[in-house]
Amino acid sequence: MLADVSEVGYNIFLKDRIPVKIGEKGINKNEITPAAQKRALEALADFNQTIKENSVEKVFGTATSAIRNAKNGKELVANIHRLTGIKIEIISGLREAELIQLGASMAMDLGTEKNLIMDIGGGSVEFIIADKEQTYWMQSFEIGGQRMVERFHKSDPITATEVDNLHQFFAAELKPLFHACLQYQPTTLVGCSGTFDTLSDIYMLSEGQENDAHASEYPLPTEAFYQLLAELRKKSRSERLAIPGMIEMRVDMIVVASVFVAYILEKVTIDRIRVSAYALKEGILFNALKKIQNPKD
């Protein structure tokens, strides 16, 4: 993501993505495979060319769950710097959650009622409970989509037994989240980027419309989400890929991620979904903007 930033604001003028699948076949072994390293280096070399063509002055590179937990994560970061000149910061789960919240809070008015902000990455999932004025709780869990796919989604389509196994896994892993939700009673689920973007795109196309590429919030009615979940659970990979709005980089994780979202909605008793188009990258941008606007902070 490239942006012009000044004391008065920002302008995002380019967004691009290359699916790397950094954790594929290695994430649950805490390693980045040679094939994934090659894909990462090729993607960053491509991005570096775009960076140079646009005379970018300041570059932020961020590595999250798959790399922070990998035995060879620091080695990969060193190779990226050696081959592209891009310095990658390996951030903690807590820092990731902070930046995601900053992105979501810039995307939408979080209002006075408490929200449960959720970001499903490949390696980790971040949860934050916040309103527009205050953050009440946040935590990162190392149970991201790629980890879940490789552990639980063995059949195509997914089976009822695999869904039950996922539910048992969530119940065991997310006790701190359930305790926090019991304490703070969030009323809205704010889904950030990734899976939520794709679900909204599919929903909008089913309604004969398209999401505005420049919007910071996308629609996803709860009833429509459950209809999509029922459809996704019945389809094979090739059938999912044929759904209008589906993109290949989401097709493998979207089933377990959607099962996850439904579990959270039902466990926490939330009946409203909002989709933030902003997440980690935008959080990094807004953090940089704050430093320019308030250099003494």
Order of alpha helices (4+ residues) and beta strands (2+ residues): beta-beta-alpha-beta-alpha-alpha-beta-alpha-beta-beta-beta-alpha-alpha-alpha-beta-alpha-beta-alpha-alpha-alpha-alpha-beta-alpha
